Amino acid sequence: MKNVGLKRIATTAVAALALSISGFTAAHATAQSRALPDGATMYALPCDNSVANGQLASVDVVSGAFTNIGTGTANEYAHDWNDPSGSCAGGATYNTVTKTAYWFNWRPEDAGLYSITFFSIDVTTGESTYIAQIKTPTPNIAGAGADSKIADAWGLTSDYSGNTYLLFSDHSDEHYWVGKVNLETGYLSNIQPLDTPTNNAFHGNYPYNFSFNPVNNTFYATTLNGPASVYSIDVTSGVTALVARTGSFSNRPCSITFDSNGVMWASNGIISSGTLPNWSNADDFEYTPGTTWYSEAIFIVSEPSTQPMLPDPVQQSSITSSSADTTTVGSIATVTVNGNFVEKVSAIQVNGVALPSSSWKQTATAVTITFTAKSAGKQAIQIFNGSAPALKEQTFTFVKPVVVAPATNKAKKETFIHCSKSGVGTRIVHGIDPVCPTGYHLGDI
């Protein structure tokens, strides 16, 4: 169960928290001087409280001012969605491919709901649209119950390829998973466990957010209890790694998001900013004035560029082959990746199986892959940059070898014939396809 002492804090408690943190940081931190990239806006959905009623707002990261968006009608609230007991916006993200913001409503276990509801939200009107409950594809996996509903969610984020991922846990909040969210159905796929016998996710602490840094294509979560820490998360393998740690409560964010320059912005009663791995350095972090609007769901939206879009170098490039489409099964195939993105390639898979690094060579302009086609049919070649989704995928077809049956020469048997000649008599001639000598005819006299 989430720490409800921090989740869904009442108005007075939020105000007290903001003031105490502001007072602490005033003496120990730098006032906010960073700004978002040009054309970018920060938005927040708060936990329910009587100050903002869970309404979407834009955030001035320098002054800390919040500006409500919309009219405040019920379907614009981040709480009370068909639930009179109230709940909390537990994570939000902006998908740069669908050009849509999404969020999930953390519905408290103490209300007996045990479900995470998934919404899109219009940042111009503040109106949310219910999509579905987030579920696993089959019952009783990844901490979900017989109804496939997950128990608890901790953060939502989208990479720049249009994939949206959820960080979630079981009822005990002791086991964690990350999965890709279907934006139309709410179903999870590509689910990876984060805590395994060989991977101690978060070292016994619990995460409180989840976000993607577009500069290094890395996913991050921070913990709220214990020594507040930042962990990277590989969404394709589930491996986590400690990046930074601090003992300062004021650096313990309840929500994080990254701008297009890789700056990490955080909310925990105040807005703060910093860079990784310098998050543990107080001199690197900067703080805005306090606010009474407590949010666990902040996200950044960048305005569309007014400049013509340049072709994506990855998609404009190609995976070519001089032999893959004609190579027979069991023969060596050579595939070449061309383009000005090849320096990013750090992993290659064929039909989901990683190729050893010794099987491919990398130069400044090309990557050459050699492998043996073990079966006929389609072979999907995927090019990766670290743990991010595939930079590019292309499918080649391998053919079965044409087997020519060897010619069979059946040995003929030796036969015997009777040959006769008048006045001479009969003689026997034998051999393969025997014939009678001149002057003889076949048969007895």
ChimeraX attribute file (.defattr): number of C-alpha atoms within 10 A of each C-alpha:
attribute: neighborCount
match mode: 1-to-1
recipient: residues
	/A:1	15
	/A:2	17
	/A:3	11
	/A:4	10
	/A:5	9
	/A:6	17
	/A:7	20
	/A:8	24
	/A:9	19
	/A:10	17
	/A:11	17
	/A:12	13
	/A:13	15
	/A:14	22
	/A:15	18
	/A:16	15
	/A:17	21
	/A:18	23
	/A:19	18
	/A:20	15
	/A:21	20
	/A:22	21
	/A:23	13
	/A:24	14
	/A:25	21
	/A:26	14
	/A:27	8
	/A:28	12
	/A:29	17
	/A:30	16
	/A:31	16
	/A:32	18
	/A:33	12
	/A:34	16
	/A:35	14
	/A:36	19
	/A:37	13
	/A:38	10
	/A:39	10
	/A:40	15
	/A:41	18
	/A:42	19
	/A:43	27
	/A:44	27
	/A:45	30
	/A:46	27
	/A:47	30
	/A:48	26
	/A:49	22
	/A:50	11
	/A:51	14
	/A:52	21
	/A:53	20
	/A:54	27
	/A:55	27
	/A:56	30
	/A:57	22
	/A:58	20
	/A:59	20
	/A:60	17
	/A:61	24
	/A:62	18
	/A:63	16
	/A:64	19
	/A:65	16
	/A:66	19
	/A:67	15
	/A:68	19
	/A:69	18
	/A:70	17
	/A:71	12
	/A:72	17
	/A:73	11
	/A:74	16
	/A:75	17
	/A:76	22
	/A:77	24
	/A:78	30
	/A:79	26
	/A:80	18
	/A:81	18
	/A:82	9
	/A:83	11
	/A:84	9
	/A:85	12
	/A:86	19
	/A:87	23
	/A:88	27
	/A:89	27
	/A:90	30
	/A:91	32
	/A:92	33
	/A:93	29
	/A:94	27
	/A:95	20
	/A:96	17
	/A:97	12
	/A:98	11
	/A:99	13
	/A:100	14
	/A:101	22
	/A:102	25
	/A:103	26
	/A:104	28
	/A:105	25
	/A:106	28
	/A:107	26
	/A:108	22
	/A:109	15
	/A:110	10
	/A:111	12
	/A:112	8
	/A:113	12
	/A:114	19
	/A:115	21
	/A:116	22
	/A:117	20
	/A:118	23
	/A:119	22
	/A:120	20
	/A:121	21
	/A:122	17
	/A:123	19
	/A:124	9
	/A:125	14
	/A:126	22
	/A:127	22
	/A:128	21
	/A:129	14
	/A:130	15
	/A:131	16
	/A:132	17
	/A:133	19
	/A:134	25
	/A:135	24
	/A:136	23
	/A:137	16
	/A:138	15
	/A:139	15
	/A:140	14
	/A:141	15
	/A:142	24
	/A:143	22
	/A:144	22
	/A:145	18
	/A:146	11
	/A:147	11
	/A:148	20
	/A:149	24
	/A:150	26
	/A:151	26
	/A:152	26
	/A:153	28
	/A:154	25
	/A:155	28
	/A:156	28
	/A:157	29
	/A:158	26
	/A:159	22
	/A:160	16
	/A:161	15
	/A:162	14
	/A:163	18
	/A:164	21
	/A:165	27
	/A:166	25
	/A:167	27
	/A:168	27
	/A:169	25
	/A:170	19
	/A:171	17
	/A:172	12
	/A:173	19
	/A:174	13
	/A:175	19
	/A:176	25
	/A:177	20
	/A:178	29
	/A:179	23
	/A:180	22
	/A:181	24
	/A:182	16
	/A:183	19
	/A:184	11
	/A:185	13
	/A:186	20
	/A:187	19
	/A:188	21
	/A:189	15
	/A:190	12
	/A:191	22
	/A:192	19
	/A:193	20
	/A:194	24
	/A:195	19
	/A:196	12
	/A:197	6
	/A:198	8
	/A:199	14
	/A:200	14
	/A:201	25
	/A:202	22
	/A:203	14
	/A:204	14
	/A:205	17
	/A:206	24
	/A:207	28
	/A:208	24
	/A:209	30
	/A:210	31
	/A:211	29
	/A:212	27
	/A:213	21
	/A:214	18
	/A:215	12
	/A:216	12
	/A:217	15
	/A:218	17
	/A:219	22
	/A:220	24
	/A:221	28
	/A:222	28
	/A:223	23
	/A:224	21
	/A:225	16
	/A:226	15
	/A:227	14
	/A:228	22
	/A:229	26
	/A:230	25
	/A:231	21
	/A:232	21
	/A:233	24
	/A:234	19
	/A:235	25
	/A:236	17
	/A:237	14
	/A:238	21
	/A:239	20
	/A:240	22
	/A:241	16
	/A:242	16
	/A:243	17
	/A:244	17
	/A:245	21
	/A:246	17
	/A:247	13
	/A:248	13
	/A:249	16
	/A:250	23
	/A:251	28
	/A:252	23
	/A:253	26
	/A:254	27
	/A:255	27
	/A:256	30
	/A:257	26
	/A:258	23
	/A:259	22
	/A:260	16
	/A:261	13
	/A:262	17
	/A:263	20
	/A:264	21
	/A:265	25
	/A:266	26
	/A:267	24
	/A:268	25
	/A:269	27
	/A:270	24
	/A:271	28
	/A:272	26
	/A:273	24
	/A:274	23
	/A:275	16
	/A:276	14
	/A:277	12
	/A:278	14
	/A:279	20
	/A:280	21
	/A:281	16
	/A:282	17
	/A:283	12
	/A:284	15
	/A:285	21
	/A:286	20
	/A:287	29
	/A:288	24
	/A:289	22
	/A:290	24
	/A:291	21
	/A:292	21
	/A:293	29
	/A:294	33
	/A:295	30
	/A:296	29
	/A:297	31
	/A:298	31
	/A:299	29
	/A:300	23
	/A:301	20
	/A:302	17
	/A:303	12
	/A:304	11
	/A:305	9
	/A:306	6
	/A:307	6
	/A:308	6
	/A:309	8
	/A:310	6
	/A:311	9
	/A:312	9
	/A:313	12
	/A:314	14
	/A:315	12
	/A:316	10
	/A:317	16
	/A:318	15
	/A:319	20
	/A:320	15
	/A:321	16
	/A:322	11
	/A:323	15
	/A:324	24
	/A:325	16
	/A:326	15
	/A:327	20
	/A:328	21
	/A:329	18
	/A:330	16
	/A:331	15
	/A:332	15
	/A:333	20
	/A:334	17
	/A:335	20
	/A:336	18
	/A:337	21
	/A:338	18
	/A:339	18
	/A:340	14
	/A:341	18
	/A:342	22
	/A:343	14
	/A:344	13
	/A:345	18
	/A:346	13
	/A:347	17
	/A:348	23
	/A:349	17
	/A:350	17
	/A:351	12
	/A:352	11
	/A:353	11
	/A:354	12
	/A:355	15
	/A:356	11
	/A:357	12
	/A:358	8
	/A:359	11
	/A:360	17
	/A:361	12
	/A:362	16
	/A:363	9
	/A:364	12
	/A:365	12
	/A:366	18
	/A:367	19
	/A:368	17
	/A:369	20
	/A:370	16
	/A:371	17
	/A:372	14
	/A:373	22
	/A:374	13
	/A:375	14
	/A:376	15
	/A:377	15
	/A:378	15
	/A:379	20
	/A:380	16
	/A:381	22
	/A:382	21
	/A:383	23
	/A:384	19
	/A:385	19
	/A:386	18
	/A:387	18
	/A:388	18
	/A:389	18
	/A:390	17
	/A:391	17
	/A:392	17
	/A:393	16
	/A:394	14
	/A:395	16
	/A:396	18
	/A:397	16
	/A:398	23
	/A:399	18
	/A:400	14
	/A:401	13
	/A:402	7
	/A:403	6
	/A:404	6
	/A:405	6
	/A:406	6
	/A:407	6
	/A:408	6
	/A:409	6
	/A:410	6
	/A:411	7
	/A:412	9
	/A:413	8
	/A:414	10
	/A:415	11
	/A:416	13
	/A:417	16
	/A:418	17
	/A:419	20
	/A:420	19
	/A:421	18
	/A:422	10
	/A:423	7
	/A:424	9
	/A:425	11
	/A:426	17
	/A:427	16
	/A:428	13
	/A:429	15
	/A:430	13
	/A:431	12
	/A:432	11
	/A:433	11
	/A:434	12
	/A:435	16
	/A:436	18
	/A:437	13
	/A:438	7
	/A:439	9
	/A:440	17
	/A:441	16
	/A:442	17
	/A:443	14
	/A:444	13
	/A:445	13
